[in-house]
Amino acid sequence: MKNFLKIFFWIAIIAFYQCKEERKTTKKDDIVTPKKNIKEKEIKKVVKSWDSLNSKNVEAFLTEYGKQNQETKVIIKTKFGNIKLRLYKDVPVHRANFIFLTKIKYFNTTVIYRVAKNFVIQGGNSDNMYTQKQRRKYGNYLMKPEFRKHRKHKYGALAAARQWEKNPNKLSSPFEFYMVHKRNGAHHLDNEHTVFGEVVSGFDTMDKISRVKVGVDEWPINDIQMTIEVLD
């Protein structure tokens, strides 16, 4: 009986330490394994050529961005009212660019800086330091034209501004756009500037903006601030 008790005592001691060791191991696995998995996921993250827009990857970035962001309707909000725009899918780079800049809120520090009576209303620039910082950040990139025979400078057309001098390839500015306010259109600009959308409502707002006082450079005496939002 005495020997039996002694054997039972040692079996209990061994079982106790085995159980304690198992609890330690389980606790360690529960904490460390998730951390290890998280680190592995972070390491496996793939950086693609279009992850960061710059002057060297414009087409690759915007093509991929356009596939992932297919919205075509946006709204310009001003103190004079709203202007709704529809962007064309057959000019994919220009459409994607406008959606990209809208989503990063670039336009929200810009103004309508040119009101050419019975011609165009132009926006997308300002003297705001944030605006200039954003333009420098993305390298003042340019876009190749996307001319389409059926995309004309009709009344309400939305098109990309560009430099005329030293720009034989008619590369578009990504930041500045204009809307045709001339009732008969501005067809002398066809195949000179890329038309990438049109006004679908808010023509009365355009009329109000066209009546503001401007300086000799056609910049409104009082800045016309705007915000642009994606609708869908």
PyRosetta script that sets phi, psi and omega in degrees:
from pyrosetta import init, pose_from_sequence

init()
pose = pose_from_sequence("MKNFLKIFFWIAIIAFYQCKEERKTTKKDDIVTPKKNIKEKEIKKVVKSWDSLNSKNVEAFLTEYGKQNQETKVIIKTKFGNIKLRLYKDVPVHRANFIFLTKIKYFNTTVIYRVAKNFVIQGGNSDNMYTQKQRRKYGNYLMKPEFRKHRKHKYGALAAARQWEKNPNKLSSPFEFYMVHKRNGAHHLDNEHTVFGEVVSGFDTMDKISRVKVGVDEWPINDIQMTIEVLD")
pose.set_psi(1, -40.2)
pose.set_omega(1, -180.0)
pose.set_phi(2, -64.4)
pose.set_psi(2, -42.5)
pose.set_omega(2, 179.2)
pose.set_phi(3, -65.8)
pose.set_psi(3, -37.1)
pose.set_omega(3, 179.2)
pose.set_phi(4, -62.0)
pose.set_psi(4, -42.9)
pose.set_omega(4, 179.0)
pose.set_phi(5, -64.5)
pose.set_psi(5, -38.5)
pose.set_omega(5, 179.7)
pose.set_phi(6, -64.4)
pose.set_psi(6, -43.3)
pose.set_omega(6, 179.7)
pose.set_phi(7, -64.6)
pose.set_psi(7, -42.9)
pose.set_omega(7, 179.2)
pose.set_phi(8, -60.7)
pose.set_psi(8, -38.6)
pose.set_omega(8, 179.6)
pose.set_phi(9, -61.6)
pose.set_psi(9, -47.1)
pose.set_omega(9, -178.0)
pose.set_phi(10, -69.6)
pose.set_psi(10, -34.6)
pose.set_omega(10, 177.0)
pose.set_phi(11, -63.6)
pose.set_psi(11, -41.1)
pose.set_omega(11, 179.9)
pose.set_phi(12, -64.4)
pose.set_psi(12, -41.5)
pose.set_omega(12, 179.3)
pose.set_phi(13, -61.7)
pose.set_psi(13, -46.0)
pose.set_omega(13, -178.8)
pose.set_phi(14, -63.5)
pose.set_psi(14, -42.8)
pose.set_omega(14, -179.9)
pose.set_phi(15, -63.1)
pose.set_psi(15, -39.2)
pose.set_omega(15, 179.9)
pose.set_phi(16, -60.5)
pose.set_psi(16, -48.6)
pose.set_omega(16, -178.4)
pose.set_phi(17, -69.2)
pose.set_psi(17, -33.4)
pose.set_omega(17, 176.7)
pose.set_phi(18, -65.2)
pose.set_psi(18, -42.3)
pose.set_omega(18, 178.8)
pose.set_phi(19, -63.3)
pose.set_psi(19, -41.9)
pose.set_omega(19, 179.1)
pose.set_phi(20, -62.7)
pose.set_psi(20, -40.7)
pose.set_omega(20, -179.2)
pose.set_phi(21, -67.2)
pose.set_psi(21, -38.3)
pose.set_omega(21, 178.2)
pose.set_phi(22, -64.5)
pose.set_psi(22, -39.3)
pose.set_omega(22, 178.9)
pose.set_phi(23, -64.6)
pose.set_psi(23, -38.8)
pose.set_omega(23, 177.8)
pose.set_phi(24, -62.3)
pose.set_psi(24, -44.4)
pose.set_omega(24, -178.0)
pose.set_phi(25, -64.8)
pose.set_psi(25, -44.1)
pose.set_omega(25, 179.7)
pose.set_phi(26, -61.7)
pose.set_psi(26, -43.5)
pose.set_omega(26, 179.8)
pose.set_phi(27, -63.1)
pose.set_psi(27, -41.5)
pose.set_omega(27, 179.7)
pose.set_phi(28, -64.0)
pose.set_psi(28, -44.5)
pose.set_omega(28, -179.8)
pose.set_phi(29, -63.8)
pose.set_psi(29, -39.1)
pose.set_omega(29, -178.1)
pose.set_phi(30, -63.3)
pose.set_psi(30, -34.8)
pose.set_omega(30, -176.5)
pose.set_phi(31, -86.7)
pose.set_psi(31, -47.7)
pose.set_omega(31, -171.0)
pose.set_phi(32, -76.7)
pose.set_psi(32, -41.2)
pose.set_omega(32, -174.4)
pose.set_phi(33, -59.0)
pose.set_psi(33, -47.1)
pose.set_omega(33, 177.5)
pose.set_phi(34, -59.5)
pose.set_psi(34, -40.2)
pose.set_omega(34, 179.1)
pose.set_phi(35, -62.3)
pose.set_psi(35, -41.9)
pose.set_omega(35, -178.7)
pose.set_phi(36, -64.4)
pose.set_psi(36, -41.6)
pose.set_omega(36, 179.2)
pose.set_phi(37, -63.4)
pose.set_psi(37, -40.1)
pose.set_omega(37, 179.0)
pose.set_phi(38, -61.5)
pose.set_psi(38, -43.7)
pose.set_omega(38, 180.0)
pose.set_phi(39, -64.4)
pose.set_psi(39, -40.0)
pose.set_omega(39, 179.5)
pose.set_phi(40, -63.1)
pose.set_psi(40, -39.8)
pose.set_omega(40, 178.2)
pose.set_phi(41, -64.0)
pose.set_psi(41, -39.9)
pose.set_omega(41, 179.8)
pose.set_phi(42, -64.8)
pose.set_psi(42, -39.7)
pose.set_omega(42, -178.8)
pose.set_phi(43, -66.9)
pose.set_psi(43, -35.2)
pose.set_omega(43, -175.6)
pose.set_phi(44, -78.3)
pose.set_psi(44, -5.7)
pose.set_omega(44, -179.6)
pose.set_phi(45, -59.1)
pose.set_psi(45, 128.9)
pose.set_omega(45, -177.3)
pose.set_phi(46, -98.8)
pose.set_psi(46, 128.9)
pose.set_omega(46, 176.7)
pose.set_phi(47, -95.8)
pose.set_psi(47, 119.7)
pose.set_omega(47, -177.4)
pose.set_phi(48, -100.1)
pose.set_psi(48, 164.2)
pose.set_omega(48, -175.0)
pose.set_phi(49, -64.4)
pose.set_psi(49, -20.5)
pose.set_omega(49, -176.4)
pose.set_phi(50, -101.8)
pose.set_psi(50, 8.6)
pose.set_omega(50, -177.4)
pose.set_phi(51, -66.8)
pose.set_psi(51, -26.1)
pose.set_omega(51, -178.3)
pose.set_phi(52, -137.9)
pose.set_psi(52, 116.3)
pose.set_omega(52, -176.5)
pose.set_phi(53, -70.6)
pose.set_psi(53, 131.9)
pose.set_omega(53, 173.5)
pose.set_phi(54, -150.6)
pose.set_psi(54, 177.0)
pose.set_omega(54, -174.0)
pose.set_phi(55, -66.4)
pose.set_psi(55, -12.9)
pose.set_omega(55, -177.2)
pose.set_phi(56, -99.2)
pose.set_psi(56, -12.6)
pose.set_omega(56, -176.9)
pose.set_phi(57, -128.0)
pose.set_psi(57, 28.6)
pose.set_omega(57, -173.1)
pose.set_phi(58, -54.2)
pose.set_psi(58, -54.4)
pose.set_omega(58, -175.1)
pose.set_phi(59, -66.6)
pose.set_psi(59, -42.4)
pose.set_omega(59, -179.8)
pose.set_phi(60, -63.6)
pose.set_psi(60, -45.5)
pose.set_omega(60, -179.3)
pose.set_phi(61, -62.1)
pose.set_psi(61, -53.0)
pose.set_omega(61, -174.1)
pose.set_phi(62, -70.3)
pose.set_psi(62, -30.9)
pose.set_omega(62, 176.1)
pose.set_phi(63, -63.7)
pose.set_psi(63, -47.4)
pose.set_omega(63, 179.2)
pose.set_phi(64, -68.5)
pose.set_psi(64, -40.4)
pose.set_omega(64, 179.2)
pose.set_phi(65, -61.4)
pose.set_psi(65, -39.4)
pose.set_omega(65, 179.8)
pose.set_phi(66, -64.1)
pose.set_psi(66, -34.9)
pose.set_omega(66, 178.1)
pose.set_phi(67, -66.0)
pose.set_psi(67, -34.5)
pose.set_omega(67, -176.7)
pose.set_phi(68, -90.9)
pose.set_psi(68, -13.5)
pose.set_omega(68, -179.0)
pose.set_phi(69, -134.4)
pose.set_psi(69, 91.9)
pose.set_omega(69, -170.3)
pose.set_phi(70, -100.1)
pose.set_psi(70, 16.6)
pose.set_omega(70, 179.6)
pose.set_phi(71, -62.8)
pose.set_psi(71, 148.8)
pose.set_omega(71, -179.2)
pose.set_phi(72, -129.5)
pose.set_psi(72, -1.8)
pose.set_omega(72, -177.8)
pose.set_phi(73, -120.2)
pose.set_psi(73, 131.2)
pose.set_omega(73, 178.7)
pose.set_phi(74, -136.4)
pose.set_psi(74, 164.5)
pose.set_omega(74, 179.5)
pose.set_phi(75, -133.5)
pose.set_psi(75, 132.4)
pose.set_omega(75, 174.5)
pose.set_phi(76, -98.1)
pose.set_psi(76, 125.5)
pose.set_omega(76, -179.8)
pose.set_phi(77, -110.4)
pose.set_psi(77, 127.7)
pose.set_omega(77, 178.3)
pose.set_phi(78, -135.5)
pose.set_psi(78, 171.3)
pose.set_omega(78, 177.8)
pose.set_phi(79, -68.7)
pose.set_psi(79, -14.6)
pose.set_omega(79, 178.8)
pose.set_phi(80, -90.9)
pose.set_psi(80, -9.1)
pose.set_omega(80, -177.3)
pose.set_phi(81, 133.0)
pose.set_psi(81, -173.0)
pose.set_omega(81, -176.8)
pose.set_phi(82, -108.1)
pose.set_psi(82, 154.2)
pose.set_omega(82, 175.1)
pose.set_phi(83, -130.1)
pose.set_psi(83, 120.3)
pose.set_omega(83, 178.4)
pose.set_phi(84, -96.1)
pose.set_psi(84, 137.7)
pose.set_omega(84, -177.3)
pose.set_phi(85, -122.2)
pose.set_psi(85, 147.6)
pose.set_omega(85, 170.8)
pose.set_phi(86, -115.7)
pose.set_psi(86, 128.0)
pose.set_omega(86, -179.8)
pose.set_phi(87, -97.3)
pose.set_psi(87, 143.2)
pose.set_omega(87, -176.4)
pose.set_phi(88, -86.2)
pose.set_psi(88, 137.7)
pose.set_omega(88, 179.0)
pose.set_phi(89, -79.5)
pose.set_psi(89, -19.1)
pose.set_omega(89, -178.0)
pose.set_phi(90, -84.9)
pose.set_psi(90, 7.8)
pose.set_omega(90, 169.3)
pose.set_phi(91, -125.5)
pose.set_psi(91, 67.5)
pose.set_omega(91, -167.4)
pose.set_phi(92, -58.8)
pose.set_psi(92, -38.3)
pose.set_omega(92, -177.3)
pose.set_phi(93, -70.3)
pose.set_psi(93, -44.7)
pose.set_omega(93, 179.4)
pose.set_phi(94, -66.6)
pose.set_psi(94, -39.1)
pose.set_omega(94, 177.7)
pose.set_phi(95, -63.4)
pose.set_psi(95, -48.7)
pose.set_omega(95, -178.8)
pose.set_phi(96, -61.2)
pose.set_psi(96, -38.7)
pose.set_omega(96, 179.7)
pose.set_phi(97, -62.0)
pose.set_psi(97, -44.6)
pose.set_omega(97, -178.9)
pose.set_phi(98, -65.7)
pose.set_psi(98, -39.9)
pose.set_omega(98, 177.7)
pose.set_phi(99, -66.2)
pose.set_psi(99, -42.0)
pose.set_omega(99, 179.3)
pose.set_phi(100, -59.5)
pose.set_psi(100, -51.3)
pose.set_omega(100, -178.7)
pose.set_phi(101, -65.1)
pose.set_psi(101, -34.2)
pose.set_omega(101, 177.4)
pose.set_phi(102, -65.7)
pose.set_psi(102, -43.8)
pose.set_omega(102, -176.4)
pose.set_phi(103, -70.1)
pose.set_psi(103, -29.3)
pose.set_omega(103, 176.8)
pose.set_phi(104, -88.3)
pose.set_psi(104, 5.0)
pose.set_omega(104, 175.0)
pose.set_phi(105, 65.9)
pose.set_psi(105, 26.7)
pose.set_omega(105, 177.5)
pose.set_phi(106, -58.1)
pose.set_psi(106, -46.7)
pose.set_omega(106, -173.7)
pose.set_phi(107, -66.8)
pose.set_psi(107, -18.2)
pose.set_omega(107, -173.3)
pose.set_phi(108, -72.3)
pose.set_psi(108, -7.4)
pose.set_omega(108, 173.2)
pose.set_phi(109, -111.9)
pose.set_psi(109, 8.8)
pose.set_omega(109, -179.9)
pose.set_phi(110, -102.7)
pose.set_psi(110, 174.8)
pose.set_omega(110, -178.3)
pose.set_phi(111, -134.4)
pose.set_psi(111, 167.3)
pose.set_omega(111, 167.0)
pose.set_phi(112, -81.5)
pose.set_psi(112, 105.5)
pose.set_omega(112, -168.3)
pose.set_phi(113, -103.6)
pose.set_psi(113, -2.2)
pose.set_omega(113, 177.9)
pose.set_phi(114, -142.6)
pose.set_psi(114, 123.7)
pose.set_omega(114, 174.6)
pose.set_phi(115, -123.8)
pose.set_psi(115, 98.5)
pose.set_omega(115, 179.1)
pose.set_phi(116, -94.5)
pose.set_psi(116, 109.9)
pose.set_omega(116, -173.3)
pose.set_phi(117, -52.4)
pose.set_psi(117, 131.6)
pose.set_omega(117, 178.7)
pose.set_phi(118, 53.7)
pose.set_psi(118, 35.9)
pose.set_omega(118, 179.9)
pose.set_phi(119, -144.1)
pose.set_psi(119, -82.4)
pose.set_omega(119, -178.1)
pose.set_phi(120, -141.6)
pose.set_psi(120, 159.3)
pose.set_omega(120, 171.1)
pose.set_phi(121, -120.4)
pose.set_psi(121, 121.7)
pose.set_omega(121, -169.2)
pose.set_phi(122, -122.1)
pose.set_psi(122, 141.2)
pose.set_omega(122, -179.9)
pose.set_phi(123, -147.7)
pose.set_psi(123, 178.9)
pose.set_omega(123, 176.4)
pose.set_phi(124, 113.8)
pose.set_psi(124, 10.5)
pose.set_omega(124, 179.2)
pose.set_phi(125, -141.8)
pose.set_psi(125, 165.6)
pose.set_omega(125, 176.0)
pose.set_phi(126, -169.1)
pose.set_psi(126, 175.8)
pose.set_omega(126, 175.8)
pose.set_phi(127, -91.3)
pose.set_psi(127, 2.2)
pose.set_omega(127, -178.4)
pose.set_phi(128, -63.7)
pose.set_psi(128, 134.2)
pose.set_omega(128, -177.9)
pose.set_phi(129, -63.4)
pose.set_psi(129, -35.8)
pose.set_omega(129, 178.8)
pose.set_phi(130, -62.8)
pose.set_psi(130, -40.0)
pose.set_omega(130, 178.8)
pose.set_phi(131, -59.6)
pose.set_psi(131, -47.4)
pose.set_omega(131, -179.7)
pose.set_phi(132, -65.1)
pose.set_psi(132, -36.2)
pose.set_omega(132, 179.1)
pose.set_phi(133, -63.9)
pose.set_psi(133, -42.3)
pose.set_omega(133, 178.9)
pose.set_phi(134, -64.2)
pose.set_psi(134, -39.1)
pose.set_omega(134, 179.9)
pose.set_phi(135, -66.6)
pose.set_psi(135, -39.0)
pose.set_omega(135, 177.4)
pose.set_phi(136, -68.9)
pose.set_psi(136, -37.4)
pose.set_omega(136, -177.9)
pose.set_phi(137, -58.2)
pose.set_psi(137, -40.3)
pose.set_omega(137, -177.3)
pose.set_phi(138, -98.0)
pose.set_psi(138, 11.4)
pose.set_omega(138, 168.6)
pose.set_phi(139, 75.6)
pose.set_psi(139, 18.5)
pose.set_omega(139, -179.6)
pose.set_phi(140, 45.5)
pose.set_psi(140, 47.9)
pose.set_omega(140, -178.7)
pose.set_phi(141, -66.3)
pose.set_psi(141, 162.4)
pose.set_omega(141, 177.4)
pose.set_phi(142, -123.9)
pose.set_psi(142, 161.1)
pose.set_omega(142, -178.9)
pose.set_phi(143, -122.2)
pose.set_psi(143, 142.1)
pose.set_omega(143, 175.9)
pose.set_phi(144, -67.1)
pose.set_psi(144, 146.4)
pose.set_omega(144, -179.8)
pose.set_phi(145, -65.2)
pose.set_psi(145, 149.6)
pose.set_omega(145, 175.2)
pose.set_phi(146, -126.6)
pose.set_psi(146, 70.8)
pose.set_omega(146, -178.0)
pose.set_phi(147, -75.3)
pose.set_psi(147, 137.8)
pose.set_omega(147, 176.2)
pose.set_phi(148, -130.6)
pose.set_psi(148, 133.3)
pose.set_omega(148, -175.3)
pose.set_phi(149, -56.2)
pose.set_psi(149, -35.6)
pose.set_omega(149, -175.9)
pose.set_phi(150, -90.1)
pose.set_psi(150, 0.3)
pose.set_omega(150, 178.4)
pose.set_phi(151, -99.4)
pose.set_psi(151, 99.5)
pose.set_omega(151, -174.7)
pose.set_phi(152, -109.1)
pose.set_psi(152, 164.1)
pose.set_omega(152, 176.4)
pose.set_phi(153, -83.0)
pose.set_psi(153, 64.3)
pose.set_omega(153, 177.0)
pose.set_phi(154, -78.7)
pose.set_psi(154, 174.3)
pose.set_omega(154, 175.9)
pose.set_phi(155, -60.2)
pose.set_psi(155, 123.5)
pose.set_omega(155, -178.9)
pose.set_phi(156, 90.3)
pose.set_psi(156, 1.4)
pose.set_omega(156, 179.2)
pose.set_phi(157, -64.3)
pose.set_psi(157, 143.2)
pose.set_omega(157, 176.2)
pose.set_phi(158, -108.1)
pose.set_psi(158, 125.4)
pose.set_omega(158, -175.4)
pose.set_phi(159, -140.6)
pose.set_psi(159, 163.4)
pose.set_omega(159, -178.8)
pose.set_phi(160, -90.9)
pose.set_psi(160, 133.8)
pose.set_omega(160, 175.7)
pose.set_phi(161, -75.3)
pose.set_psi(161, 162.4)
pose.set_omega(161, 177.0)
pose.set_phi(162, -160.0)
pose.set_psi(162, 163.2)
pose.set_omega(162, 172.3)
pose.set_phi(163, -78.1)
pose.set_psi(163, 139.4)
pose.set_omega(163, 177.5)
pose.set_phi(164, -91.4)
pose.set_psi(164, -35.5)
pose.set_omega(164, -178.8)
pose.set_phi(165, -81.4)
pose.set_psi(165, 139.4)
pose.set_omega(165, 177.8)
pose.set_phi(166, 53.1)
pose.set_psi(166, 42.9)
pose.set_omega(166, 178.9)
pose.set_phi(167, -142.8)
pose.set_psi(167, 63.8)
pose.set_omega(167, -175.8)
pose.set_phi(168, -63.5)
pose.set_psi(168, -24.5)
pose.set_omega(168, -179.1)
pose.set_phi(169, -88.7)
pose.set_psi(169, 2.0)
pose.set_omega(169, 176.3)
pose.set_phi(170, 57.1)
pose.set_psi(170, 44.4)
pose.set_omega(170, -179.8)
pose.set_phi(171, -70.5)
pose.set_psi(171, 137.6)
pose.set_omega(171, -176.3)
pose.set_phi(172, -85.8)
pose.set_psi(172, 145.4)
pose.set_omega(172, 167.5)
pose.set_phi(173, -75.2)
pose.set_psi(173, 133.9)
pose.set_omega(173, 179.6)
pose.set_phi(174, -78.6)
pose.set_psi(174, -20.5)
pose.set_omega(174, -170.3)
pose.set_phi(175, -94.9)
pose.set_psi(175, -26.9)
pose.set_omega(175, -171.1)
pose.set_phi(176, -113.9)
pose.set_psi(176, 135.8)
pose.set_omega(176, -176.3)
pose.set_phi(177, -136.6)
pose.set_psi(177, 166.1)
pose.set_omega(177, 175.8)
pose.set_phi(178, -145.4)
pose.set_psi(178, 157.3)
pose.set_omega(178, 176.7)
pose.set_phi(179, -119.3)
pose.set_psi(179, 131.9)
pose.set_omega(179, -179.1)
pose.set_phi(180, -74.7)
pose.set_psi(180, 123.3)
pose.set_omega(180, -179.1)
pose.set_phi(181, -107.3)
pose.set_psi(181, -4.3)
pose.set_omega(181, 179.3)
pose.set_phi(182, -77.3)
pose.set_psi(182, 126.6)
pose.set_omega(182, -176.1)
pose.set_phi(183, -56.7)
pose.set_psi(183, -36.9)
pose.set_omega(183, -178.7)
pose.set_phi(184, -87.9)
pose.set_psi(184, 4.2)
pose.set_omega(184, -178.9)
pose.set_phi(185, 85.3)
pose.set_psi(185, 178.1)
pose.set_omega(185, 178.4)
pose.set_phi(186, -131.9)
pose.set_psi(186, 65.4)
pose.set_omega(186, -168.7)
pose.set_phi(187, -72.1)
pose.set_psi(187, -10.8)
pose.set_omega(187, 174.2)
pose.set_phi(188, -69.3)
pose.set_psi(188, -11.7)
pose.set_omega(188, 178.7)
pose.set_phi(189, -95.2)
pose.set_psi(189, -4.1)
pose.set_omega(189, 177.9)
pose.set_phi(190, -59.3)
pose.set_psi(190, 134.7)
pose.set_omega(190, -178.0)
pose.set_phi(191, 62.7)
pose.set_psi(191, 17.2)
pose.set_omega(191, 172.1)
pose.set_phi(192, -111.7)
pose.set_psi(192, -35.1)
pose.set_omega(192, 177.1)
pose.set_phi(193, -129.1)
pose.set_psi(193, 144.5)
pose.set_omega(193, 179.7)
pose.set_phi(194, -77.0)
pose.set_psi(194, 121.6)
pose.set_omega(194, 173.7)
pose.set_phi(195, -87.9)
pose.set_psi(195, 122.3)
pose.set_omega(195, -175.9)
pose.set_phi(196, -126.3)
pose.set_psi(196, 10.2)
pose.set_omega(196, 177.8)
pose.set_phi(197, -178.8)
pose.set_psi(197, -172.5)
pose.set_omega(197, 179.9)
pose.set_phi(198, -155.1)
pose.set_psi(198, 157.4)
pose.set_omega(198, 175.1)
pose.set_phi(199, -77.3)
pose.set_psi(199, 131.1)
pose.set_omega(199, 177.6)
pose.set_phi(200, -108.9)
pose.set_psi(200, -21.3)
pose.set_omega(200, 173.1)
pose.set_phi(201, -160.1)
pose.set_psi(201, 156.6)
pose.set_omega(201, -178.0)
pose.set_phi(202, 104.4)
pose.set_psi(202, 19.3)
pose.set_omega(202, 178.0)
pose.set_phi(203, -63.2)
pose.set_psi(203, -31.8)
pose.set_omega(203, 177.0)
pose.set_phi(204, -66.5)
pose.set_psi(204, -32.8)
pose.set_omega(204, 176.0)
pose.set_phi(205, -66.4)
pose.set_psi(205, -41.7)
pose.set_omega(205, 176.6)
pose.set_phi(206, -60.4)
pose.set_psi(206, -40.2)
pose.set_omega(206, 178.7)
pose.set_phi(207, -61.1)
pose.set_psi(207, -42.8)
pose.set_omega(207, 179.6)
pose.set_phi(208, -63.8)
pose.set_psi(208, -44.1)
pose.set_omega(208, 180.0)
pose.set_phi(209, -63.3)
pose.set_psi(209, -36.7)
pose.set_omega(209, -176.9)
pose.set_phi(210, -65.6)
pose.set_psi(210, -17.0)
pose.set_omega(210, -177.4)
pose.set_phi(211, -93.6)
pose.set_psi(211, -0.3)
pose.set_omega(211, -178.3)
pose.set_phi(212, -72.1)
pose.set_psi(212, 156.8)
pose.set_omega(212, 177.1)
pose.set_phi(213, -76.3)
pose.set_psi(213, 138.0)
pose.set_omega(213, -179.3)
pose.set_phi(214, -128.8)
pose.set_psi(214, 161.2)
pose.set_omega(214, 176.4)
pose.set_phi(215, -85.6)
pose.set_psi(215, -173.7)
pose.set_omega(215, -178.5)
pose.set_phi(216, -64.8)
pose.set_psi(216, -22.5)
pose.set_omega(216, 178.7)
pose.set_phi(217, -91.6)
pose.set_psi(217, 8.0)
pose.set_omega(217, -179.8)
pose.set_phi(218, 69.4)
pose.set_psi(218, 11.1)
pose.set_omega(218, 174.4)
pose.set_phi(219, -81.3)
pose.set_psi(219, 127.2)
pose.set_omega(219, -179.8)
pose.set_phi(220, -55.1)
pose.set_psi(220, 139.5)
pose.set_omega(220, 178.9)
pose.set_phi(221, -57.7)
pose.set_psi(221, -42.7)
pose.set_omega(221, 175.2)
pose.set_phi(222, -108.5)
pose.set_psi(222, 123.3)
pose.set_omega(222, -177.1)
pose.set_phi(223, -54.0)
pose.set_psi(223, 138.2)
pose.set_omega(223, 175.4)
pose.set_phi(224, -104.1)
pose.set_psi(224, 96.5)
pose.set_omega(224, -179.9)
pose.set_phi(225, -75.2)
pose.set_psi(225, 154.9)
pose.set_omega(225, -179.4)
pose.set_phi(226, -148.7)
pose.set_psi(226, 159.2)
pose.set_omega(226, 168.5)
pose.set_phi(227, -129.7)
pose.set_psi(227, 148.7)
pose.set_omega(227, 178.8)
pose.set_phi(228, -125.9)
pose.set_psi(228, 134.4)
pose.set_omega(228, -178.4)
pose.set_phi(229, -130.1)
pose.set_psi(229, 148.8)
pose.set_omega(229, 174.7)
pose.set_phi(230, -82.8)
pose.set_psi(230, 132.5)
pose.set_omega(230, 178.4)
pose.set_phi(231, -93.3)
pose.set_psi(231, -49.3)
pose.set_omega(231, 175.8)
pose.set_phi(232, -166.8)
pose.dump_pdb("model.pdb")
